[in-house]
Amino acid sequence: MKNNRSGYDFSDDISRSIEVLKKGGLILYPTDTIWGIGCDATNSEAIKKIYSLKKRDNSQSLISLVCDERMLNKVVKLVPAVAWDIMEYSEKPITIIYDDIHQIAPEAIADDGSAAIRMVKDEFCRQLIYKFNKPIISTSANISGQPAPLVFGEICQEIISGVDYVVNFRQKDNVKHKASSIIKLKSDGEVAVIRK
Protein backbone atom coordinates (compact mmCIF):
# COMPACT_ATOMS: atom_id res chain seq x y z
CA MET A 1 0.00 0.00 0.00
CA LYS A 2 2.62 2.52 -1.07
CA ASN A 3 0.06 4.58 -2.96
CA ASN A 4 0.64 7.49 -0.58
CA ARG A 5 2.88 10.53 -0.78
CA SER A 6 5.22 9.38 1.98
CA GLY A 7 6.15 6.18 0.12
CA TYR A 8 5.76 4.30 3.42
CA ASP A 9 3.77 1.07 3.37
CA PHE A 10 1.47 1.51 6.36
CA SER A 11 -0.93 -1.36 5.54
CA ASP A 12 0.41 -3.45 8.48
CA ASP A 13 0.01 -0.51 10.90
CA ILE A 14 -3.57 -0.01 9.71
CA SER A 15 -4.60 -3.67 9.94
CA ARG A 16 -3.03 -4.11 13.39
CA SER A 17 -4.59 -0.86 14.64
CA ILE A 18 -8.02 -1.97 13.44
CA GLU A 19 -7.66 -5.33 15.23
CA VAL A 20 -6.99 -3.46 18.48
CA LEU A 21 -9.78 -0.91 17.94
CA LYS A 22 -12.34 -3.67 17.28
CA LYS A 23 -11.43 -5.30 20.61
CA GLY A 24 -11.91 -2.05 22.53
CA GLY A 25 -8.18 -1.43 22.89
CA LEU A 26 -6.06 1.72 22.67
CA ILE A 27 -3.64 2.73 19.94
CA LEU A 28 -0.86 5.32 19.90
CA TYR A 29 -0.82 6.87 16.44
CA PRO A 30 0.31 9.87 14.40
CA THR A 31 -2.68 12.02 13.55
CA ASP A 32 -2.92 14.87 11.05
CA THR A 33 -1.46 17.00 13.88
CA ILE A 34 0.44 15.61 16.91
CA TRP A 35 0.65 12.00 18.15
CA GLY A 36 -2.57 10.85 19.73
CA ILE A 37 -4.08 8.12 21.87
CA GLY A 38 -6.99 6.62 20.00
CA CYS A 39 -9.88 4.20 20.41
CA ASP A 40 -13.27 3.43 18.89
CA ALA A 41 -15.29 6.63 19.44
CA THR A 42 -18.48 4.55 19.82
CA ASN A 43 -17.08 2.35 22.62
CA SER A 44 -17.70 3.76 26.11
CA GLU A 45 -15.40 1.31 27.90
CA ALA A 46 -12.51 2.06 25.52
CA ILE A 47 -12.93 5.81 26.08
CA LYS A 48 -12.88 5.27 29.86
CA LYS A 49 -9.50 3.52 29.42
CA ILE A 50 -8.15 6.69 27.75
CA TYR A 51 -9.31 8.89 30.64
CA SER A 52 -7.68 6.46 33.07
CA LEU A 53 -4.37 6.28 31.15
CA LYS A 54 -4.15 10.07 30.85
CA LYS A 55 -5.30 10.54 34.48
CA ARG A 56 -7.75 13.02 33.03
CA ASP A 57 -11.05 14.27 34.39
CA ASN A 58 -13.80 12.74 32.27
CA SER A 59 -15.74 16.01 32.31
CA GLN A 60 -13.31 17.22 29.61
CA SER A 61 -14.62 15.93 26.29
CA LEU A 62 -12.39 14.38 23.63
CA ILE A 63 -11.90 14.95 19.90
CA SER A 64 -13.28 12.40 17.43
CA LEU A 65 -11.78 12.06 13.96
CA VAL A 66 -13.82 11.26 10.84
CA CYS A 67 -12.50 10.45 7.37
CA ASP A 68 -14.99 12.12 5.04
CA GLU A 69 -18.23 14.06 4.58
CA ARG A 70 -20.34 10.91 4.76
CA MET A 71 -19.03 10.03 8.22
CA LEU A 72 -19.29 13.63 9.43
CA ASN A 73 -22.95 13.73 8.37
CA LYS A 74 -23.57 10.49 10.29
CA VAL A 75 -22.34 11.88 13.62
CA VAL A 76 -23.50 15.50 13.36
CA LYS A 77 -27.27 15.81 12.95
CA LEU A 78 -26.97 19.08 11.05
CA VAL A 79 -23.62 20.35 9.79
CA PRO A 80 -24.00 24.15 9.40
CA ALA A 81 -23.18 25.38 5.89
CA VAL A 82 -20.39 27.61 7.22
CA ALA A 83 -18.55 24.50 8.51
CA TRP A 84 -17.87 23.29 4.97
CA ASP A 85 -16.36 26.69 4.05
CA ILE A 86 -14.20 26.74 7.19
CA MET A 87 -12.85 23.24 6.50
CA GLU A 88 -12.22 23.97 2.83
CA TYR A 89 -10.34 27.24 3.35
CA SER A 90 -8.48 26.50 6.59
CA GLU A 91 -4.76 26.14 5.92
CA LYS A 92 -4.18 23.88 8.93
CA PRO A 93 -6.18 21.06 10.56
CA ILE A 94 -9.24 22.46 12.28
CA THR A 95 -11.43 20.83 14.91
CA ILE A 96 -15.01 22.01 15.08
CA ILE A 97 -17.27 21.65 18.11
CA TYR A 98 -20.76 20.87 16.82
CA ASP A 99 -24.13 20.74 18.55
CA ASP A 100 -26.47 17.73 18.29
CA ILE A 101 -24.12 14.75 18.06
CA HIS A 102 -25.17 11.14 17.69
CA GLN A 103 -23.55 7.74 17.03
CA ILE A 104 -20.63 8.58 19.34
CA ALA A 105 -20.28 7.27 22.91
CA PRO A 106 -21.61 9.62 25.64
CA GLU A 107 -18.10 9.79 27.16
CA ALA A 108 -16.93 11.73 24.09
CA ILE A 109 -19.82 14.18 24.23
CA ALA A 110 -19.95 17.28 26.45
CA ASP A 111 -22.79 17.84 28.92
CA ASP A 112 -24.43 20.30 26.52
CA GLY A 113 -24.66 17.61 23.80
CA SER A 114 -21.81 19.01 21.70
CA ALA A 115 -18.62 17.25 20.62
CA ALA A 116 -15.34 18.15 18.95
CA ILE A 117 -15.00 16.55 15.50
CA ARG A 118 -12.21 16.85 12.94
CA MET A 119 -12.41 15.65 9.35
CA VAL A 120 -8.85 14.58 8.52
CA LYS A 121 -6.99 15.08 5.26
CA ASP A 122 -3.86 13.20 6.36
CA GLU A 123 -3.58 10.01 4.33
CA PHE A 124 -2.68 7.60 7.13
CA CYS A 125 -5.54 8.79 9.35
CA ARG A 126 -8.03 8.86 6.49
CA GLN A 127 -7.27 5.30 5.46
CA LEU A 128 -7.31 4.04 9.06
CA ILE A 129 -10.70 5.62 9.82
CA TYR A 130 -12.17 4.69 6.44
CA LYS A 131 -11.20 1.03 6.85
CA PHE A 132 -12.37 0.94 10.48
CA ASN A 133 -15.61 2.57 9.27
CA LYS A 134 -16.20 4.43 12.54
CA PRO A 135 -14.92 7.65 14.10
CA ILE A 136 -11.74 7.31 16.17
CA ILE A 137 -10.90 9.26 19.32
CA SER A 138 -7.81 11.46 19.21
CA THR A 139 -6.38 12.98 22.36
CA SER A 140 -2.81 14.15 22.93
CA ALA A 141 -0.39 11.40 23.99
CA ASN A 142 0.43 12.77 27.42
CA ILE A 143 -0.56 12.49 31.06
CA SER A 144 -3.08 15.25 31.82
CA GLY A 145 -1.34 18.46 32.84
CA GLN A 146 1.94 17.58 31.12
CA PRO A 147 2.98 19.20 27.80
CA ALA A 148 1.60 17.57 24.66
CA PRO A 149 4.42 15.77 22.80
CA LEU A 150 5.16 17.31 19.40
CA VAL A 151 7.20 14.31 18.16
CA PHE A 152 7.17 10.62 19.04
CA GLY A 153 10.40 10.89 21.07
CA GLU A 154 8.68 13.21 23.57
CA ILE A 155 6.00 10.65 24.52
CA CYS A 156 6.52 9.28 28.04
CA GLN A 157 6.99 5.55 28.67
CA GLU A 158 3.83 5.39 30.81
CA ILE A 159 1.72 6.29 27.77
CA ILE A 160 3.62 3.95 25.41
CA SER A 161 3.25 1.05 27.85
CA GLY A 162 -0.40 1.84 28.52
CA VAL A 163 -1.68 1.30 24.97
CA ASP A 164 -2.27 -1.96 23.09
CA TYR A 165 -0.54 -1.00 19.83
CA VAL A 166 2.01 1.67 18.87
CA VAL A 167 1.97 2.63 15.19
CA ASN A 168 5.42 2.51 13.55
CA PHE A 169 4.67 5.11 10.87
CA ARG A 170 6.22 8.54 11.60
CA GLN A 171 8.08 7.45 14.74
CA LYS A 172 11.33 8.83 13.27
CA ASP A 173 9.70 12.04 12.01
CA ASN A 174 11.34 14.93 13.90
CA VAL A 175 9.18 17.67 12.38
CA LYS A 176 7.38 19.32 15.30
CA HIS A 177 3.69 19.24 14.53
CA LYS A 178 1.11 21.41 16.28
CA ALA A 179 -2.31 20.71 17.74
CA SER A 180 -5.29 21.75 15.63
CA SER A 181 -7.21 24.99 15.90
CA ILE A 182 -10.55 24.52 17.67
CA ILE A 183 -13.71 26.50 16.99
CA LYS A 184 -17.20 26.10 18.39
CA LEU A 185 -19.96 26.25 15.83
CA LYS A 186 -23.57 26.66 16.88
CA SER A 187 -26.31 25.27 14.66
CA ASP A 188 -27.36 28.88 13.96
CA GLY A 189 -23.90 29.50 12.39
CA GLU A 190 -22.39 31.48 15.28
CA VAL A 191 -18.60 30.87 15.49
CA ALA A 192 -16.39 31.10 18.60
CA VAL A 193 -12.61 30.48 18.53
CA ILE A 194 -11.58 28.14 21.38
CA ARG A 195 -7.93 27.53 20.40
CA LYS A 196 -5.99 29.26 17.60
N, C-alpha and C positions, 0 to 999 in steps of 0.2 A: 504493500500500500504506500508506494513512494510518490503517489500522485498529489503531493503537497509541496508548497514552496520551499520548505526546509530541507527536503530530500531525505528526511528521517522516516524510517518505516515504523510507525507507531501502532500497527495493527495488534501486536502482542499486548502493548500497554492498554489499548482499548478493550480487547477481549477479557483481559484479566481484571480490569477495573469493573467491567459490567458484571462479571461473576460475583465480585465482592458486593457491588451495589444491590444485586438481586437478593443476596442473603442478608441484607440489612447491615452490611459492614461499612467501614469508613475508608476513604481513599485520600491520599495526599497527592495533589495534582497541580500542574501549572495551568492557570486560567488565562483568560485574555488580558489579565492584569498581573497581580502578584500570585504566589503560590497559595493554594487554598486547601482546606479540609472539606471534603465533599461526602454526600450521602444521597440516597433517594429522597427527594423533597416531599414525597407522599407518605413516607414511613416515619410515624411518630417516634417509635422506639429508637430508630437510627439517629434521628435529630437529637433526642435526649442524650445519646452517647457523645455527640459533638459538644453539647453544653457541658457535660461532665469532663471531657478531655480538656476543654479550654478553661475549665473552672469559671464559667461565665454564667451570669444571671440570666435565667431563661425568659425574663421580661424583655430582653433586648432581642428583637426579631432578626432573622438571618436573610441573606440574599439568596434567591433562587435563580439559576441560569436556565434559559430556554434556547433552542437552536434556530428557531425560525418563526415566521408570522403565525403559522398554523398552531404551533404550541403556545405562543403568547395569547392567541385568541381563545385557547382552551382554558387557560388559568385566570385570565382577566375577563370579567363579564362584559365590560365595555371599555375598549381601548380608545381614549380620547383622540380625535384626529390630530391634535398638536403633537402627540407622542411620536407618530410616524415621522413628522418633520424633524423633531428633535433628534431621533435616532439616525435619520438619514444625513443630517448636516453636522452632527457632532464629530469633531476630529479625534476624540479619544473615547474609550469605552464609557458608557453612561448607564447608570442604574436608575430606574424610575420606580418610585413608590406609587403604586396604584391602589385605588379603592376597589371594593367588591371583588375579592379573590375567591376562587374555588379550585378544587382538585389539587390542593396542596395541604399538607398536614397542618393542623391548628398550631403546632409548635413553631411554625415558620411564618405565622400570621400575627400581626400586632393586635392589641386589644380592640382597636377601632375598625378591625376588619381589613386593614390595608397590608400590603406586603411589597418588599423590594424585589424587583424582577429585572434581569438584564438579558437582552437578546445578544448572544455572542457572535462575533465575526471571525474570531480566531479558529483556524482550521481544526486543531486537535480537539478543542472543546466542542465545536459544532458536530464533528463526527461522533464523539463520545456520547453526547446528549441525543443526537439523532438515532444512533444505534440502540441506546438504552430506551428510547421512546418515552421518556418522562423527564420532568425538570430535575436538576441536580442542585443541591445546596452548595454554596460557596461562601466560606468564611475564612478570614485570614489565618494562616498556619502559625498561631502563637497562643500562649497562655494569656488569658484576659488581663489587660493592664500592661502587658509587655509590648515593645514596639513590633509592628508587623514586619516580617522578613521580606526584603525586597529581592533576594535571590535565594536559591535553595540552601546554600552554605550558611545562611543566617537562621535556619530553622532549628529549634532546640531538639535535643534527643528525646525528651519526654513526648513531644508531638510525633516524631518519627516512629517511636516505639508504640505509640497509642493507636495507630491506624492499622488497617488490615492489608493495605497495599500501597506502596510508594511508586508512583509513575517514574520511569527512567528518563522519559523525554524532558529535555531542557534542564536537567540537573546541573550540567556544566555551563549553562548560560550565565554569564556574569553581568549581563545588561541589567541595570536596576530598573525594574518596572514600578509603576505607581498604581495605587488603588484607583478605582473608578470614581468619577463624579457621581453624586447622588442628588436627584431632584424629586420633590413630591408633587404629584400631579393629581389634582382633584378631578372628579368626573365632569365638573363644569368647565374644565380647561385651565383653572388657576394653577400657576406654577410657583413653587418655592424651592430655592436652592438650599440643600442640606449640607453638602460637602462639595467644594470646588475641585 
